[in-house]
Amino acid sequence: MPFSAHKIQTITSRLLGALVLTYCAVGNSLADTTPPPNDYPTQARVEYVFGCMNKYGGENYDHMYGCVCAIDKIAEKIPYANFVATSTLAVMSKTSGERAAAFRDAGGGRAAIKAFETFLADSEANCGLKKKKKVAS
């Protein structure tokens, strides 16, 4: 028996609401003094480092060391499951179209995304990473 579009949207909204609440309740451990276990898989760390190096201007040792430092700082403060959930929510909320509305409108999602992105930027800045300045043409 197929679900109606409204039923699917309702289920998706509830799941996303639960995801955001989980992040806010459990994942708000940014200020927690007890570090989570090192639960970041190597592949996830490598993917972050490659994306980070690309973001800051390319693959070189300076960017690599800064990006490795940043993911280490992030992993010290946020459990991997929360990192995945919030980064997924951040990416999906920027997607256009009707299907992405559930992500954009998830209760508490915008505040969680803003706090997450600020934390990432602070972690990267604390590791010496600076955005490439745009050259005026």
Phi and psi restraints in degrees (value plus and minus 20) as a CYANA .aco file:
   2 PRO   PHI     -92.7   -52.7
   2 PRO   PSI     129.1   169.1
   3 PHE   PHI    -105.9   -65.9
   3 PHE   PSI     128.1   168.1
   4 SER   PHI     -96.8   -56.8
   4 SER   PSI     142.1   182.1
   5 ALA   PHI     -81.0   -41.0
   5 ALA   PSI     -58.2   -18.2
   6 HIS   PHI     -84.5   -44.5
   6 HIS   PSI     -61.4   -21.4
   7 LYS   PHI     -84.0   -44.0
   7 LYS   PSI     -63.1   -23.1
   8 ILE   PHI     -83.7   -43.7
   8 ILE   PSI     -63.3   -23.3
   9 GLN   PHI     -83.7   -43.7
   9 GLN   PSI     -59.8   -19.8
  10 THR   PHI     -83.5   -43.5
  10 THR   PSI     -65.5   -25.5
  11 ILE   PHI     -83.3   -43.3
  11 ILE   PSI     -65.2   -25.2
  12 THR   PHI     -81.7   -41.7
  12 THR   PSI     -64.0   -24.0
  13 SER   PHI     -81.5   -41.5
  13 SER   PSI     -60.9   -20.9
  14 ARG   PHI     -86.0   -46.0
  14 ARG   PSI     -62.3   -22.3
  15 LEU   PHI     -83.3   -43.3
  15 LEU   PSI     -63.0   -23.0
  16 LEU   PHI     -87.4   -47.4
  16 LEU   PSI     -58.9   -18.9
  17 GLY   PHI     -80.0   -40.0
  17 GLY   PSI     -61.7   -21.7
  18 ALA   PHI     -85.5   -45.5
  18 ALA   PSI     -58.8   -18.8
  19 LEU   PHI     -81.8   -41.8
  19 LEU   PSI     -66.3   -26.3
  20 VAL   PHI     -85.5   -45.5
  20 VAL   PSI     -63.5   -23.5
  21 LEU   PHI     -82.8   -42.8
  21 LEU   PSI     -57.9   -17.9
  22 THR   PHI     -82.0   -42.0
  22 THR   PSI     -64.3   -24.3
  23 TYR   PHI     -82.2   -42.2
  23 TYR   PSI     -66.9   -26.9
  24 CYS   PHI     -86.4   -46.4
  24 CYS   PSI     -57.7   -17.7
  25 ALA   PHI    -102.1   -62.1
  25 ALA   PSI     -74.9   -34.9
  26 VAL   PHI    -108.2   -68.2
  26 VAL   PSI     -63.6   -23.6
  27 GLY   PHI     -98.3   -58.3
  27 GLY   PSI     -28.0    12.0
  28 ASN   PHI     -95.4   -55.4
  28 ASN   PSI       9.3    49.3
  29 SER   PHI    -102.7   -62.7
  29 SER   PSI      -2.1    37.9
  30 LEU   PHI     -79.1   -39.1
  30 LEU   PSI     -52.4   -12.4
  31 ALA   PHI    -116.5   -76.5
  31 ALA   PSI     -19.7    20.3
  32 ASP   PHI     -85.7   -45.7
  32 ASP   PSI     118.7   158.7
  33 THR   PHI    -108.3   -68.3
  33 THR   PSI     -36.3     3.7
  34 THR   PHI    -111.0   -71.0
  34 THR   PSI      94.9   134.9
  35 PRO   PHI     -90.2   -50.2
  35 PRO   PSI     122.5   162.5
  36 PRO   PHI     -90.3   -50.3
  36 PRO   PSI     143.3   183.3
  37 PRO   PHI     -84.6   -44.6
  37 PRO   PSI     137.5   177.5
  38 ASN   PHI     -93.4   -53.4
  38 ASN   PSI      65.6   105.6
  39 ASP   PHI    -128.9   -88.9
  39 ASP   PSI      -4.4    35.6
  40 TYR   PHI    -105.2   -65.2
  40 TYR   PSI      99.6   139.6
  41 PRO   PHI     -84.5   -44.5
  41 PRO   PSI     131.3   171.3
  42 THR   PHI     -76.4   -36.4
  42 THR   PSI     -63.2   -23.2
  43 GLN   PHI     -79.6   -39.6
  43 GLN   PSI     -60.8   -20.8
  44 ALA   PHI     -84.2   -44.2
  44 ALA   PSI     -60.6   -20.6
  45 ARG   PHI     -83.3   -43.3
  45 ARG   PSI     -64.3   -24.3
  46 VAL   PHI     -84.4   -44.4
  46 VAL   PSI     -63.6   -23.6
  47 GLU   PHI     -81.0   -41.0
  47 GLU   PSI     -61.7   -21.7
  48 TYR   PHI     -81.4   -41.4
  48 TYR   PSI     -65.8   -25.8
  49 VAL   PHI     -82.9   -42.9
  49 VAL   PSI     -63.9   -23.9
  50 PHE   PHI     -82.4   -42.4
  50 PHE   PSI     -65.1   -25.1
  51 GLY   PHI     -82.4   -42.4
  51 GLY   PSI     -60.7   -20.7
  52 CYS   PHI     -84.6   -44.6
  52 CYS   PSI     -66.0   -26.0
  53 MET   PHI     -81.5   -41.5
  53 MET   PSI     -61.0   -21.0
  54 ASN   PHI     -82.2   -42.2
  54 ASN   PSI     -61.4   -21.4
  55 LYS   PHI     -82.1   -42.1
  55 LYS   PSI     -55.1   -15.1
  56 TYR   PHI    -119.0   -79.0
  56 TYR   PSI     -10.3    29.7
  57 GLY   PHI      98.9   138.9
  57 GLY   PSI     -14.0    26.0
  58 GLY   PHI     104.0   144.0
  58 GLY   PSI     155.3   195.3
  59 GLU   PHI    -105.7   -65.7
  59 GLU   PSI      90.1   130.1
  60 ASN   PHI    -173.2  -133.2
  60 ASN   PSI     149.1   189.1
  61 TYR   PHI     -84.2   -44.2
  61 TYR   PSI     -57.5   -17.5
  62 ASP   PHI     -80.8   -40.8
  62 ASP   PSI     -67.4   -27.4
  63 HIS   PHI     -86.9   -46.9
  63 HIS   PSI     -60.1   -20.1
  64 MET   PHI     -80.2   -40.2
  64 MET   PSI     -68.7   -28.7
  65 TYR   PHI     -83.1   -43.1
  65 TYR   PSI     -61.7   -21.7
  66 GLY   PHI     -83.5   -43.5
  66 GLY   PSI     -61.6   -21.6
  67 CYS   PHI     -91.4   -51.4
  67 CYS   PSI     -56.5   -16.5
  68 VAL   PHI     -84.5   -44.5
  68 VAL   PSI     -62.6   -22.6
  69 CYS   PHI     -78.6   -38.6
  69 CYS   PSI     -64.8   -24.8
  70 ALA   PHI     -83.1   -43.1
  70 ALA   PSI     -65.7   -25.7
  71 ILE   PHI     -87.6   -47.6
  71 ILE   PSI     -51.8   -11.8
  72 ASP   PHI     -84.7   -44.7
  72 ASP   PSI     -63.0   -23.0
  73 LYS   PHI     -84.6   -44.6
  73 LYS   PSI     -61.0   -21.0
  74 ILE   PHI     -83.8   -43.8
  74 ILE   PSI     -65.8   -25.8
  75 ALA   PHI     -85.2   -45.2
  75 ALA   PSI     -46.2    -6.2
  76 GLU   PHI     -89.5   -49.5
  76 GLU   PSI     -47.3    -7.3
  77 LYS   PHI    -127.4   -87.4
  77 LYS   PSI     -48.9    -8.9
  78 ILE   PHI    -142.9  -102.9
  78 ILE   PSI     105.8   145.8
  79 PRO   PHI     -80.2   -40.2
  79 PRO   PSI     128.2   168.2
  80 TYR   PHI     -77.0   -37.0
  80 TYR   PSI     -62.2   -22.2
  81 ALA   PHI     -79.1   -39.1
  81 ALA   PSI     -59.2   -19.2
  82 ASN   PHI     -90.7   -50.7
  82 ASN   PSI     -57.2   -17.2
  83 PHE   PHI     -80.6   -40.6
  83 PHE   PSI     -66.8   -26.8
  84 VAL   PHI     -83.9   -43.9
  84 VAL   PSI     -67.6   -27.6
  85 ALA   PHI     -81.3   -41.3
  85 ALA   PSI     -66.2   -26.2
  86 THR   PHI     -94.0   -54.0
  86 THR   PSI     -58.4   -18.4
  87 SER   PHI     -87.6   -47.6
  87 SER   PSI     -54.9   -14.9
  88 THR   PHI     -85.0   -45.0
  88 THR   PSI     -65.3   -25.3
  89 LEU   PHI     -80.4   -40.4
  89 LEU   PSI     -61.2   -21.2
  90 ALA   PHI     -83.1   -43.1
  90 ALA   PSI     -63.8   -23.8
  91 VAL   PHI     -88.3   -48.3
  91 VAL   PSI     -66.4   -26.4
  92 MET   PHI     -87.6   -47.6
  92 MET   PSI     -50.6   -10.6
  93 SER   PHI     -89.3   -49.3
  93 SER   PSI     -39.3     0.7
  94 LYS   PHI    -112.9   -72.9
  94 LYS   PSI     -22.0    18.0
  95 THR   PHI     -97.8   -57.8
  95 THR   PSI     120.1   160.1
  96 SER   PHI    -106.9   -66.9
  96 SER   PSI     144.1   184.1
  97 GLY   PHI      87.6   127.6
  97 GLY   PSI     145.8   185.8
  98 GLU   PHI     -86.9   -46.9
  98 GLU   PSI     -57.4   -17.4
  99 ARG   PHI     -86.1   -46.1
  99 ARG   PSI     -48.0    -8.0
 100 ALA   PHI    -101.9   -61.9
 100 ALA   PSI     -27.2    12.8
 101 ALA   PHI     -78.9   -38.9
 101 ALA   PSI     -55.4   -15.4
 102 ALA   PHI     -82.1   -42.1
 102 ALA   PSI     -55.4   -15.4
 103 PHE   PHI     -94.2   -54.2
 103 PHE   PSI     -62.4   -22.4
 104 ARG   PHI     -86.9   -46.9
 104 ARG   PSI     -52.0   -12.0
 105 ASP   PHI    -120.3   -80.3
 105 ASP   PSI     -12.6    27.4
 106 ALA   PHI     -80.5   -40.5
 106 ALA   PSI     111.1   151.1
 107 GLY   PHI     -79.2   -39.2
 107 GLY   PSI     104.7   144.7
 108 GLY   PHI      59.3    99.3
 108 GLY   PSI     -22.7    17.3
 109 GLY   PHI     -85.6   -45.6
 109 GLY   PSI     -63.8   -23.8
 110 ARG   PHI     -82.7   -42.7
 110 ARG   PSI     -61.6   -21.6
 111 ALA   PHI     -86.7   -46.7
 111 ALA   PSI     -59.9   -19.9
 112 ALA   PHI     -85.2   -45.2
 112 ALA   PSI     -62.0   -22.0
 113 ILE   PHI     -85.3   -45.3
 113 ILE   PSI     -63.8   -23.8
 114 LYS   PHI     -82.4   -42.4
 114 LYS   PSI     -65.0   -25.0
 115 ALA   PHI     -83.1   -43.1
 115 ALA   PSI     -60.7   -20.7
 116 PHE   PHI     -84.1   -44.1
 116 PHE   PSI     -68.9   -28.9
 117 GLU   PHI     -85.9   -45.9
 117 GLU   PSI     -56.1   -16.1
 118 THR   PHI     -85.0   -45.0
 118 THR   PSI     -62.5   -22.5
 119 PHE   PHI     -82.0   -42.0
 119 PHE   PSI     -64.0   -24.0
 120 LEU   PHI     -81.4   -41.4
 120 LEU   PSI     -66.5   -26.5
 121 ALA   PHI     -82.4   -42.4
 121 ALA   PSI     -60.9   -20.9
 122 ASP   PHI     -85.1   -45.1
 122 ASP   PSI     -61.9   -21.9
 123 SER   PHI     -82.0   -42.0
 123 SER   PSI     -63.3   -23.3
 124 GLU   PHI     -87.8   -47.8
 124 GLU   PSI     -62.3   -22.3
 125 ALA   PHI     -85.0   -45.0
 125 ALA   PSI     -58.9   -18.9
 126 ASN   PHI     -86.7   -46.7
 126 ASN   PSI     -36.2     3.8
 127 CYS   PHI    -120.6   -80.6
 127 CYS   PSI      -6.8    33.2
 128 GLY   PHI      64.9   104.9
 128 GLY   PSI      -8.0    32.0
 129 LEU   PHI    -107.0   -67.0
 129 LEU   PSI     112.8   152.8
 130 LYS   PHI    -151.1  -111.1
 130 LYS   PSI     117.7   157.7
 131 LYS   PHI     -82.3   -42.3
 131 LYS   PSI     123.9   163.9
 132 LYS   PHI     -85.5   -45.5
 132 LYS   PSI     112.2   152.2
 133 LYS   PHI     -93.9   -53.9
 133 LYS   PSI     118.3   158.3
 134 LYS   PHI     -96.8   -56.8
 134 LYS   PSI     115.6   155.6
 135 VAL   PHI    -108.7   -68.7
 135 VAL   PSI     108.2   148.2
 136 ALA   PHI     -90.9   -50.9
 136 ALA   PSI     116.8   156.8
